[in-house]
Amino acid sequence: MQAVDTAFVLICTTLVILMTFGVGFFYAGLVHRKNIISMITLSFISFALISLQWMFFGYSLSFGPDIMGIIGSPDKLALMNVATDGEKLPEMVFMVFQMAFAAITLAIVTSAVAERIKLSSFLIFGLAWSTFIYDPVAHWVWGGGWAQQLGVLDFAGGIVVHICAGFSALALAFVIGKRRGFGEYSLSPYNIPITLLGGAMLWFGWFGFNAGSALSVNAIAINAFVVTNISAAAGTFSYMLTSWYYGKPSSLSMISGTIAGLGAITPAAGFVGPLEAFIIGTISGIICYYALVFRLARQWDESLDAWAIHGSGGLWGTIAAGIFATATIGGVNGLIAGNPQQVITQAGGAFIILAYSFIGTWILALAIDRIMGLRVKEEEEYVGLDISQHGETARS
């Protein structure tokens, strides 16, 4: 059984890694054609950067022995004392699975800086953010920290990935400022089919994201797989139908709803059944649509909607886990099953970590901006980051 579980988690790891590149394609289709290479590159760089950061100290900070509920100890620096075998799932397999989560979370944050960040500044920001924001949050929720000790439920990353990334992206967008021309003329997507391709990679990979978080081939993994698809489908239709009420049923509304449903079911996938997943996904599509409307009405240029989709959907899903959880699936009851305290626990943990992610990212971004500048020069933004940062162009 150990060999089966190991193979299962390794396969799920590759699916989550694929999702990181899927984020790049999803975002790339939404920007101007002069920045398409830049957006894909940021996701590739996120994966490479986190691969090394996680090896040297990120994993130890996140999953090393707990220090006062705050951070992991340095026992696992450079993957020392991380076994490749054992009676259960080898820790090295768990390590690389979690590395993939850390990488995609940073990739999601790139939504905030689309078409205007210096590559050098992103490298420094990415290293600092993953170390001071992501790693502590991962430890709090999954590594034995205070949130896990209090009983906060987050099966596969509603808090650690989606709330953390979404609200960090919003803070980063406030610091770096709006794109040139935002609010003055249309910044229409360059290539919607590329975005749909990226969305398909995300939907496909999300089965590894959620089912793999069971860390074993068992009933919880099967349940997580099934409810993931149900919530994604429900979010697809609720977001699209809400958008359709105000205009056309666009393909972007469809795929945005898919991601909204996927993000919302992530924290609850190991605790709720199919009907509850349908409700969670349906409500998430509506919440995320109006979060996007709210952002646009206030002229916030969190460019590709990590906050509106991942942040808002993850927040709803985290609270929904406290409402709909049932002990017959995940061992914990929520509000409907007679445990109202779980909703309070979920909301408390979510909002504390939300505030930490937002404020901490604001401080980090402000410091980096003061020291080296986050943003490219105006003329570089005008010609596009593909040329100004990479010396390349997607045009034939």
N, C-alpha and C positions, 0 to 999 in steps of 0.2 A: 504493500500500500504506500510505503514511503516513496518508492520509485514512481508510482502513478501520480501521487501528489506533487512530487518534484517536477515531473514532466508537465503536469497541468499548470503549475504556477509559472514555469519558464515560458510556456506558450502564451499565457496571459500577459507576461512581462513584455514579450515581443509585440503584442497587440497594443499595449499602452505606449510603447515606444513609437509604434506607427502613428498613434494619435498625436504625438508631439509634432510630427511632420504634417499630419492632417491639419493641425491648427495653423501652420504656416500657409498651406494652400487655401484654407478657409479665409484667412485674413487677406491673403494676396489678391484674391479676386475682388475684394471690396475697396481697394485703394486705386489711385491713378496708375496708369500703365508705366509711368516713370519710376514707380516705387515697388513694383511687383517682386523683383529680385530681392530687394531689401527685406520685405516682410517674410518671405520664405527663409532667407538667410538667418533672420533673428531666431526662428524656431530651431534651425539646425545648430546655431551657436548656443542656444539655451541648453540643448541636449548635451553638447560636448562640454560646456562649462560645468554643468551640474554633475556630469559623469566623473570629473576630476574632483570637484569640491566635495562630493558625496564620499568618494574614496578616502580623501585625506582627513576630513573632519566632520562633514555634514552628517554622515550616518551615526557617528559617535555622539554628536550633540543631540540628535533626534532620538536615538534608540539605545544609547549607552545607559548603564545603571543610573537610576534617578537620583538627582541631587535636589532635595527639598521641594520636589514637585515642579521645578522650574526648568531644568535643563539636564541633558545626559552627561555623564562623566566622560573623561578622555580615554577610557579603557579600550575603545575600539578605533582609535586614531589609525589612519592608514590601513584599516581593516585588520589590525592586530586582534587576536582572540576571536575572530569570526570564522566559525567552522564550516567546512565544505561537506561534512557528513554528520551523522548522528542518528538517533532512533526516530526522531520526528523530521519535519521539514528542515533541511539544512539551513542554517542562518544565512549563509552566503546567498542562497536563493531568495530568501526574504529581503536581504539587503538590496539586491539588484531590482527586485520588484518595487520596493519603496523608492529607489533611485529614479525609476521611470515616472513615478508620481511627482517627485520633486521637479523633474525636468519639464513636464507638461504644465505644471503650475506657473513656472517662470515664463513659459511660452505664451500662456494665456494673458499674462500681464502686459505683453508687448502691444496689445490692443490700444493701450493708453498713449503710446508714443509713435504711432504709425505716421510715416512720412515726414518725421522731423527730428529724430534723435541721432546724435553722433554715435558711431559704432564704438569708439573708445569709451565713451561715457556709459553706454549700455553694458559693456563688459564689467566695468567697475560697479555699476548699480546692481547688475545681476548677481555678482559675487557677494556684495554686501547684503542685498535683500534676502537671498537664500540663507545666508548665515544668521542674520539678526531677526528676520521675520519668519520665514518658512520653518527653519529648523526648530525654534522654540515652540511654534504652534503645533508642529507634528509631534513633538515630545509631550506637550500638554494633553493632546487628544488621544494619541496612539502609543506613546512611549512610556506610559506610567506616570505622567504629570498630573497636575491638580485637576484638570477637566476630567480625565479618565477616572481619577480617584473619586470624584463627585458623582460619577455615573452618566456623564454626557455621552450620548450615542452618536456615532458617526461611522457608519459601516465602511464607506469607501471614499470619503473625502468631501462631503458637503461643506464642512467647516474648513478642513485642512487645505483643500484644493480650491473650492468654488468661492466661499466667503472670503478667504484669505486673498485669493487672486483678484476677485471682482472689486473689493473695496480698496485694495492696494492700487489697482489700476486707476480708480477714480482719484485717489490722492495724487498719484503720479501725474495724471492729466492736468490737475489743477496747478501743479508746480511747473510743468513744462510749457503750459499755455496752449492756446488754440492753434490749429493749422492755419497757414496763410490762406486767406480767402474764406475761411469757415464763417458761415452766416451771411456772406456777401454774394456768393454764387454757388451753383450746384457742384458738390463733390461726389458725383455719381460713380458707382462701382465700374471698374474697368472690364472685368471678365467674370460674370456670374457663373458660367459653367465651372470655372476653377473653384469658386466657393462651394458649389454643389459637390464637386469631387472631394474637397476637403471635408465637407459635412458627412459625406458617405464614409470616408475613412474614420471619422469620429464615431459615427453610429456603429460601425463594424467593430472598432477597437474597444468601445465602451463595454462590450460583453466581457472582455478580459479585465477591464477596469473594475467592474462590479463583481462579477462571478469569481474572479481571481482573488478578491479580498476575503473570501471564505478560507483561503489558504489550504484547501483540501477538496477532493472530489466527494461532496456530500450533499445532503438535502438543502442546506443553506445556499450552496453555490448554484444548485438548480433553480431554487426560488429566485435568487438574485438575477440570474440570466433571464428568466421569464418576465419578472416585474420590470426589468430594465426596458425591455422591448415594448411592453404595454404602456408604460409612462411616456416613452418617446413618441409612440404613435398618438397618444392622447394629446400630448403637448403640440404635436404637429398640427392637428386639426383645430384645437382651441385657439392657438395663436393665429393660424391662417383665417379662421372664421371671424375672429375679432377684427383682424386687419381688413378682411373682405367687407365688413360692415361699413368701413370708412372709405373703401376704395376698391382696388383690384386684389385678387388672391395671388399675390406674387410668389415666385419660387423662393425669394429671400424670406418671406414671412413663413413659408412652410419649413424651411431648414432651420430658421431661428427658433421656431416652436419645437422642433425636434431636440435641439440642444437644450432648450428650456426644460423640457420633460426629462431629459437625461440627467441634467444637473440636479433637478429636484429629487429624483428617486435615489441618487447616489448615497446620501446619508441614511436612507431608510430601507435600502434594498435587502438587507438581511433581517429585517424586522417586520415587514408588512406583506400582505398577500396581493393577488392580482386585482381585486376590486379596489382596494385602497391605493394601489399603484395607478389605476385609472383616474381616481379622484385627484391624487397628487399631481399627476401630469397635466390633467385638464386645467386645474387651478393655476399651475405654474405658467402655462402658456398665456393665460390672461394677465397674470401679475407681471410677467416679463414684457408683454406688449405695452402695458401702461407705464412700466418703468422706462422704456424707451421713449414714449411720448413725453414723460416727465423730464427726461434728460434733454431732449430737443427743445422743449418749451423754455428751459433755463439756459440754453446755449452752452451746455457743458460739452466740450469736445473730447469726451472719452471715446475715441474715434470709432472703435469697432465693437463696442457694447459688451465688454467683459463684465462691467458692473450691472448693466440692465439684464443680461442673460445669466451669467454665471453667479454673480453676487446675489442678485434678487432671487433667482431660482434656488440657489444653494441655501439661502436664509429660510425661504419658505419650506424647503424639503427638510431642513434640520428641525424646525418646529413641528412639521407634519409627522416626523418620526415619533415625537413625543405624544402626538394625538392618536396615531393609528397603530403603534407598535403592539404586537401581541406575543405573549410568552410561548404560544404554541409554535411560533416560527423562530424567533430569535432569543427567547428566554427572558424577555422584558415586556411588561405591560405598559401601555400608554393610557391616555385620558379615557378613551372609549372603553377600554378593558378594565377601568376602575382605578387607575393610578394617575391622578391629575398632577402629582408632584413632578412627573417626568416632563411635562410641558414646561414647567418653571425651570427645571434643570436645563432643558434644551435651550430655552430662550436666554437664560442667564449666561450659559457658556458661549452661545453664538454671539451675543451682543458684546461681551467682554473681549472676545477674540476679534470681532469686527472692529471695535475701537482700537485695539492694539495694532491690527494690520493697517488701518487707515492712518493713524497718528504716527506710527513707526515709519511707515513708508514716506509720509510727508516729510518727516525729519531727515531721513536718509537722502531723499531726492533733493531737498533744499540744500543740504550740505554738499552733495556732489555738484549741484548746479553752481553754488558759490565758488567751489574750488576749481572746477574745470569746465563748467558749462554743460548742460544736458543737450542743448539744441544746436543743430547745424546753423550756419550763417544763412541769411535771407536768400542770397543768390544760389546757395547750394540747395536750399529747399525748392527754389524756383525750377532749377534744372532737374531736380529729382535725386533721391538718394542712391538709385542704382548707379548713376554716373559719379556723383560727388563722393560717395562712400566706398563704392566697389569698382568703379571704372568699367562698368558693364551696362548693357542695355538689353531689354527683352524684345525690342523691335528688330525686325529682320532688315 
